[in-house]
Amino acid sequence: MIQTSPFLRIPLQVLQGGLAAFAIYNGVGGLAFGAGLPAEAMALPDNIGLDNLLRFIGGVWTAIGLLLGFGVLHIEAQGPLLRATWGIIFLGGVGQLIGIYRFGYEDPEFVRSAYMEVLAPVGLSLWQYLLSRSARLDGTPRAKGTATAPLLRVPLQILLLLCGSLALVIGGRLLHAGAPLPEGSGDQQGSLDLIGTLHFVSGIWLGVGAVLLGCVFRIEGKGPLLRAAGLIVFLGGMGRLVAILRFGADGNNFRVIAGLEVFLPLVLCAWQYLLLQRTDSSSRGTAELAPHPAVSNSH
C-alpha cells in the first residue's frame, strides 16, 4: 500500500488533471480543424503539407492529454510514464523557443505558452519525484525477472535503435531547416507564431527519439516509456490520416509517413509486451524449479 501526504498528492493531481483536460481540448481542436483553410485552398500541395503538420500537432496534444490524465491515477507510481511525457513536452517547448528567438513572434501569449512548455515539465516532474520519494511502501515488491528470449529481445532492440535514431534525425533536420512556411504565406498575419509552432514539432521528434533510445537497454521494464512515446506518435499519425482522408495527398510520401506513424508504435508496444510476458513466464519457471530454503536446510 502506498501512503503519501495529501498536501503533496492532491494539488499535483488537480493541476495535472487540469493540464490534461486543456491539452485534450486543444488537441481535438487541432485534429478537427487542422490549418483551418477552405477546401478549395487545399488543392495546393504546400497547404496540404501544412494541414498534415497541424493535424499531427493536434494528435500529439491529444495523446499528451491522455497520458497526463492517466498519470493522475496512482500518481506516485507513474514516474517513468510522466517523465517520458514531460520530457517530450519539454523538448517541444525548447524547439518552439528556438523558433521564437530565430524568427520572432507576434502574439505575446504565444511566448508565454512556450515558456510554460519548458518550465511546467521541470516543475511537475520534480514534484512527482518528491511525492514518490515520500511514499512509504508496505510489503516486498515482486521481483522482476531478467531471463529473456534473445530471438525476441535483440531484434526489438535493433528496431528501437533504428526508430529512435530516425526520430532524432527528423527532429534535427526540422530544427536546422527552420520549418519554413508554404510559399507566399510568410507575410500573412500569425505567420511568425506558426513558424514557432512548427519548431515545436522538431522538439517533439527529438523527445520521441530520446525516449526510444532510452528503451533499448533493459527493454523489458521500459513499457511505460515506450507506450508514452508510442501513443504520441500514433495519434500524430492519425491526425495526418484525417488530413489525407479529407484533402488527399500530393504523391505517396504523406501516406507512407502516416502509415508508419500509426503502424510502428503498435508493433513496438505489442512486441515489448510479448517480451515482458515471456520474461515473467521464464522467471516463474525458474523460481518453481529452485529448491525451497526450508527443504534445503532440512538436509
C-alpha positions as CSV (number, residue, x, y, z in Angstrom):
1,M,0.0,0.0,0.0
2,I,1.3,3.5,-0.9
3,Q,1.0,6.2,1.7
4,T,1.7,9.8,0.8
5,S,1.0,13.2,2.2
6,P,-2.3,14.6,0.7
7,F,-0.7,18.1,0.7
8,L,1.8,16.8,-1.9
9,R,-0.5,14.5,-3.7
10,I,-3.9,16.2,-4.2
11,P,-2.7,19.6,-5.6
12,L,-0.4,17.8,-8.1
13,Q,-3.3,15.6,-9.2
14,V,-5.6,18.6,-9.6
15,L,-3.0,20.6,-11.5
16,Q,-2.0,17.7,-13.8
17,G,-5.7,16.8,-14.4
18,G,-6.4,20.4,-15.4
19,L,-3.4,20.4,-17.8
20,A,-4.5,17.1,-19.2
21,A,-8.0,18.4,-20.0
22,F,-6.6,21.6,-21.6
23,A,-4.2,19.5,-23.8
24,I,-7.1,17.3,-24.9
25,Y,-9.3,20.2,-25.7
26,N,-6.6,21.9,-27.8
27,G,-5.5,18.6,-29.4
28,V,-9.0,17.6,-30.5
29,G,-9.5,21.1,-31.9
30,G,-6.3,20.7,-34.0
31,L,-7.4,17.2,-35.2
32,A,-10.8,18.6,-36.2
33,F,-9.8,21.8,-38.0
34,G,-6.1,21.5,-38.9
35,A,-4.9,24.5,-40.9
36,G,-8.4,25.9,-40.9
37,L,-8.3,26.6,-44.7
38,P,-11.2,26.2,-47.0
39,A,-11.5,23.1,-49.1
40,E,-10.7,24.9,-52.4
41,A,-7.4,26.1,-50.9
42,M,-6.3,22.6,-50.1
43,A,-5.6,21.9,-53.8
44,L,-2.1,23.4,-53.2
45,P,0.5,20.8,-52.2
46,D,2.2,23.1,-49.8
47,N,-1.1,23.7,-48.0
48,I,-1.8,20.0,-47.8
49,G,1.6,19.6,-46.1
50,L,0.7,22.4,-43.7
51,D,-2.6,20.9,-42.8
52,N,-0.9,17.5,-42.2
53,L,1.6,19.0,-39.9
54,L,-1.0,20.9,-37.8
55,R,-3.3,17.9,-37.5
56,F,-0.2,15.9,-36.4
57,I,0.3,18.5,-33.7
58,G,-3.3,18.1,-32.7
59,G,-2.8,14.4,-32.4
60,V,0.3,15.0,-30.3
61,W,-1.5,17.2,-27.8
62,T,-4.4,14.8,-27.6
63,A,-2.0,12.0,-26.7
64,I,-0.2,14.1,-24.2
65,G,-3.5,15.0,-22.5
66,L,-4.5,11.3,-22.3
67,L,-1.1,10.3,-20.9
68,L,-1.2,13.1,-18.3
69,G,-4.8,12.2,-17.4
70,F,-3.9,8.5,-17.0
71,G,-0.9,9.6,-14.8
72,V,-3.2,11.2,-12.3
73,L,-4.3,7.8,-11.1
74,H,-1.8,6.3,-8.6
75,I,0.5,9.3,-9.5
76,E,3.2,8.2,-7.0
77,A,3.9,5.1,-9.2
78,Q,3.7,6.8,-12.6
79,G,7.2,8.3,-12.6
80,P,8.5,6.7,-15.8
81,L,5.4,7.4,-17.8
82,L,5.2,11.0,-16.7
83,R,8.9,11.7,-17.0
84,A,8.8,10.5,-20.6
85,T,5.7,12.6,-21.4
86,W,7.0,15.7,-19.7
87,G,10.4,15.2,-21.3
88,I,8.9,15.2,-24.8
89,I,6.9,18.3,-24.0
90,F,10.0,20.0,-22.6
91,L,12.0,19.4,-25.8
92,G,8.9,20.6,-27.9
93,G,8.9,23.8,-25.9
94,V,12.7,24.2,-26.4
95,G,12.2,23.8,-30.1
96,Q,9.4,26.4,-30.1
97,L,11.6,28.9,-28.1
98,I,14.4,28.4,-30.7
99,G,11.9,29.3,-33.4
100,I,10.8,32.4,-31.5
101,Y,14.4,33.6,-31.0
102,R,15.3,32.9,-34.6
103,F,12.3,34.4,-36.3
104,G,10.5,36.5,-33.7
105,Y,6.8,36.4,-32.7
106,E,3.6,38.3,-32.9
107,D,1.4,37.3,-30.0
108,P,3.0,37.7,-26.5
109,E,0.7,34.9,-25.3
110,F,2.5,32.5,-27.7
111,V,5.8,33.3,-26.0
112,R,4.3,32.7,-22.5
113,S,2.9,29.3,-23.6
114,A,6.3,28.3,-25.0
115,Y,7.9,29.1,-21.6
116,M,5.3,27.1,-19.9
117,E,6.1,24.1,-22.1
118,V,9.6,24.3,-20.8
119,L,9.1,25.2,-17.1
120,A,6.0,23.1,-16.3
121,P,7.6,19.8,-17.2
122,V,10.6,20.6,-15.0
123,G,8.5,21.7,-12.0
124,L,5.9,18.9,-12.2
125,S,8.4,16.2,-12.8
126,L,10.3,17.3,-9.7
127,W,7.1,17.5,-7.8
128,Q,6.2,13.9,-8.8
129,Y,9.7,12.7,-7.9
130,L,9.4,14.2,-4.4
131,L,6.0,12.7,-4.0
132,S,7.2,9.2,-5.0
133,R,10.2,9.6,-2.6
134,S,7.8,10.4,0.2
135,A,5.7,7.4,-0.5
136,R,6.1,4.5,2.0
137,L,5.7,1.0,0.5
138,D,4.4,-1.7,2.8
139,G,5.4,-5.3,1.8
140,T,8.0,-6.6,-0.6
141,P,7.7,-5.7,-4.3
142,R,7.5,-8.6,-6.7
143,A,10.9,-9.4,-8.1
144,K,11.4,-8.8,-11.8
145,G,12.9,-11.5,-13.9
146,T,15.9,-11.0,-16.1
147,A,15.8,-14.1,-18.3
148,T,14.6,-13.3,-21.8
149,A,14.5,-14.9,-25.2
150,P,17.2,-13.3,-27.4
151,L,15.2,-14.1,-30.5
152,L,12.5,-11.7,-29.2
153,R,14.8,-9.2,-27.4
154,V,17.6,-8.4,-29.8
155,P,15.5,-7.7,-32.9
156,L,13.3,-5.4,-30.9
157,Q,16.3,-3.5,-29.5
158,I,17.7,-3.1,-33.1
159,L,14.3,-1.8,-34.3
160,L,14.1,0.6,-31.3
161,L,17.6,1.8,-32.1
162,L,16.7,2.5,-35.7
163,C,13.4,4.2,-34.9
164,G,15.0,6.3,-32.2
165,S,17.8,7.4,-34.4
166,L,15.4,8.2,-37.3
167,A,13.3,10.3,-34.9
168,L,16.4,12.3,-33.8
169,V,17.4,12.8,-37.5
170,I,13.9,14.1,-38.4
171,G,13.9,16.4,-35.4
172,G,17.3,17.7,-36.1
173,R,16.6,18.3,-39.7
174,L,13.4,20.2,-38.9
175,L,15.2,22.3,-36.3
176,H,18.0,23.1,-38.7
177,A,15.7,23.9,-41.6
178,G,13.6,26.2,-39.5
179,A,10.3,24.5,-40.6
180,P,9.6,27.0,-43.4
181,L,6.0,28.0,-44.2
182,P,4.4,27.4,-47.6
183,E,5.5,29.8,-50.3
184,G,3.6,33.1,-50.2
185,S,2.3,32.7,-46.6
186,G,5.3,34.3,-44.8
187,D,3.8,37.8,-44.8
188,Q,0.4,36.7,-43.5
189,Q,-0.7,37.6,-40.0
190,G,0.3,35.0,-37.5
191,S,3.0,33.5,-39.7
192,L,5.8,34.1,-37.2
193,D,3.9,32.3,-34.5
194,L,3.1,29.5,-36.9
195,I,6.9,29.1,-37.5
196,G,7.4,28.7,-33.8
197,T,4.6,26.1,-33.7
198,L,6.3,24.2,-36.4
199,H,9.5,24.3,-34.5
200,F,7.6,22.6,-31.7
201,V,7.3,19.6,-33.9
202,S,11.1,19.3,-34.2
203,G,11.4,19.2,-30.4
204,I,8.7,16.5,-30.2
205,W,10.6,14.3,-32.6
206,L,13.8,14.9,-30.7
207,G,12.0,13.9,-27.5
208,V,10.5,10.8,-29.0
209,G,13.9,9.8,-30.3
210,A,15.5,10.2,-26.9
211,V,12.8,8.1,-25.2
212,L,13.0,5.3,-27.8
213,L,16.8,5.2,-27.5
214,G,16.4,5.1,-23.7
215,C,14.2,2.0,-24.1
216,V,16.9,0.0,-25.9
217,F,18.6,-1.2,-22.7
218,R,16.6,-3.3,-20.2
219,I,13.7,-3.1,-22.6
220,E,11.5,-5.5,-20.5
221,G,11.0,-2.8,-17.9
222,K,10.6,0.2,-20.3
223,G,6.9,-0.4,-21.1
224,P,5.6,2.9,-19.7
225,L,8.3,4.9,-21.6
226,L,7.6,3.1,-24.8
227,R,3.8,3.5,-24.5
228,A,4.2,7.2,-23.9
229,A,6.2,7.8,-27.0
230,G,4.2,5.4,-29.0
231,L,0.8,7.0,-28.2
232,I,2.2,10.4,-29.1
233,V,3.4,9.2,-32.5
234,F,0.3,7.1,-33.1
235,L,-2.2,9.9,-32.6
236,G,0.0,12.3,-34.5
237,G,-0.1,9.8,-37.4
238,M,-3.9,9.6,-37.0
239,G,-4.0,13.3,-37.4
240,R,-2.1,13.1,-40.7
241,L,-4.6,10.3,-41.8
242,V,-7.5,12.7,-41.1
243,A,-5.9,15.3,-43.4
244,I,-5.3,12.8,-46.1
245,L,-8.8,11.4,-46.0
246,R,-10.3,14.9,-46.2
247,F,-8.0,16.5,-48.7
248,G,-5.9,13.8,-50.3
249,A,-2.1,13.9,-50.6
250,D,0.4,15.0,-53.2
251,G,2.2,11.8,-54.0
252,N,2.6,8.9,-51.7
253,N,5.0,10.4,-49.2
254,F,2.4,11.6,-46.7
255,R,0.6,8.3,-46.9
256,V,3.8,6.3,-46.2
257,I,4.7,8.6,-43.3
258,A,1.3,8.5,-41.7
259,G,1.1,4.7,-42.2
260,L,4.5,4.2,-40.4
261,E,3.5,6.6,-37.6
262,V,0.3,4.6,-37.0
263,F,1.7,1.1,-37.5
264,L,5.2,1.1,-35.9
265,P,4.1,2.3,-32.4
266,L,1.5,-0.6,-32.3
267,V,4.2,-3.1,-33.3
268,L,6.8,-1.8,-30.9
269,C,4.4,-1.8,-27.9
270,A,2.9,-5.2,-28.7
271,W,6.4,-6.6,-29.1
272,Q,7.6,-5.2,-25.8
273,Y,4.5,-6.6,-24.0
274,L,5.1,-10.0,-25.5
275,L,8.7,-9.9,-24.4
276,L,7.7,-8.9,-20.9
277,Q,5.2,-11.8,-20.7
278,R,7.9,-14.2,-21.8
279,T,10.3,-12.8,-19.3
280,D,7.8,-13.2,-16.4
281,S,7.0,-16.7,-17.5
282,S,10.6,-17.7,-17.6
283,S,11.2,-16.1,-14.2
284,R,8.2,-18.0,-12.6
285,G,9.5,-21.3,-14.1
286,T,13.0,-20.7,-12.7
287,A,11.5,-19.9,-9.3
288,E,9.4,-23.1,-9.3
289,L,12.5,-25.2,-10.1
290,A,14.6,-23.6,-7.4
291,P,14.7,-25.6,-4.1
292,H,12.8,-24.1,-1.2
293,P,15.1,-22.8,1.6
294,A,13.3,-24.9,4.2
295,V,13.8,-28.1,2.1
296,S,17.5,-27.3,1.6
297,N,18.1,-26.7,5.3
298,S,16.4,-29.9,6.2
299,H,19.1,-31.9,4.5
